Amino acid sequence: MININKHKETFIELTSPKNKKYKMSEYEVSRWFSLIEAVDIIDTKAKQMGVRGDAVNWVKPIAIQKYIDERTESMLFEIQDDLSKEKRCTTSPEQE
């Protein structure tokens, strides 16, 4: 089992392609990834059903929130290795 509180207190800094820096906890990152995954699942299902995004009100905020809540811990487990790589400076000679 993953220690959620540890991930809420462990911060990482991400840089956008425009060099804007974002600092957020690993927990927040996993929740963002879960949201992206939920939207992707909805998009895939809508395409399978032939539903256009502007034709139907598909947004179910409570269902999406529940998905994020239930998926966050397993997402943390899945991205742990990626998050630890983000913290290391790969250009530093000390890391080689």
C-alpha positions as CSV (number, residue, x, y, z in Angstrom):
1,M,0.0,0.0,0.0
2,I,1.2,3.5,-0.8
3,N,1.6,6.1,1.8
4,I,-0.6,8.9,0.4
5,N,0.5,11.5,3.0
6,K,4.1,11.1,1.9
7,H,3.1,11.8,-1.7
8,K,1.1,14.8,-0.6
9,E,4.2,16.3,1.1
10,T,6.7,15.4,-1.7
11,F,6.8,18.2,-4.3
12,I,8.2,18.1,-7.8
13,E,8.8,21.0,-10.2
14,L,7.7,20.6,-13.8
15,T,8.6,22.9,-16.6
16,S,6.3,23.7,-19.5
17,P,7.6,23.9,-23.1
18,K,7.4,27.7,-22.6
19,N,9.8,27.4,-19.5
20,K,7.1,28.2,-17.0
21,K,7.7,26.3,-13.8
22,Y,4.9,24.5,-11.9
23,K,5.4,23.1,-8.4
24,M,3.0,20.5,-7.2
25,S,2.9,17.4,-5.0
26,E,3.2,14.0,-6.4
27,Y,-0.4,13.4,-5.2
28,E,-1.6,16.4,-7.3
29,V,0.2,15.1,-10.3
30,S,-1.4,11.7,-10.0
31,R,-4.8,13.3,-9.7
32,W,-4.2,15.4,-12.9
33,F,-3.1,12.2,-14.7
34,S,-6.3,10.5,-13.5
35,L,-8.4,13.4,-14.9
36,I,-6.6,13.2,-18.2
37,E,-7.2,9.4,-18.3
38,A,-10.9,9.9,-17.5
39,V,-11.3,12.4,-20.3
40,D,-9.5,10.1,-22.7
41,I,-11.8,7.2,-21.8
42,I,-14.8,9.3,-22.3
43,D,-13.5,10.5,-25.7
44,T,-12.8,7.0,-26.8
45,K,-16.2,5.7,-25.8
46,A,-17.9,8.7,-27.5
47,K,-16.1,7.9,-30.7
48,Q,-17.1,4.3,-30.5
49,M,-20.7,5.3,-30.1
50,G,-20.5,7.9,-32.8
51,V,-21.4,10.7,-30.5
52,R,-20.2,14.2,-31.2
53,G,-18.9,16.1,-28.2
54,D,-21.0,19.2,-28.9
55,A,-24.2,17.2,-29.6
56,V,-24.7,15.7,-26.1
57,N,-24.0,16.9,-22.6
58,W,-21.7,14.0,-21.6
59,V,-20.1,15.8,-18.6
60,K,-20.9,13.9,-15.4
61,P,-18.8,15.7,-12.8
62,I,-19.7,13.4,-9.9
63,A,-18.8,10.3,-11.9
64,I,-15.5,11.9,-13.0
65,Q,-14.7,12.9,-9.5
66,K,-15.4,9.4,-8.2
67,Y,-13.1,8.0,-11.0
68,I,-10.3,10.3,-10.0
69,D,-10.7,9.5,-6.3
70,E,-10.7,5.7,-6.9
71,R,-7.8,5.9,-9.5
72,T,-5.4,8.2,-7.6
73,E,-3.7,5.6,-5.5
74,S,-3.2,3.1,-8.3
75,M,-2.0,6.0,-10.5
76,L,0.6,6.9,-7.9
77,F,1.8,3.4,-7.9
78,E,2.1,3.3,-11.7
79,I,3.9,6.6,-12.0
80,Q,6.3,6.3,-9.0
81,D,9.3,5.4,-11.2
82,D,8.6,8.2,-13.6
83,L,8.3,10.7,-10.7
84,S,11.6,9.6,-9.2
85,K,13.3,10.1,-12.6
86,E,11.9,13.6,-12.8
87,K,13.6,14.5,-9.6
88,R,17.1,13.6,-10.8
89,C,19.1,15.9,-13.0
90,T,20.1,13.9,-16.0
91,T,22.6,16.5,-17.3
92,S,24.7,16.6,-14.1
93,P,28.0,14.8,-14.3
94,E,27.4,13.5,-10.8
95,Q,24.5,11.5,-12.0
96,E,26.4,9.6,-14.7
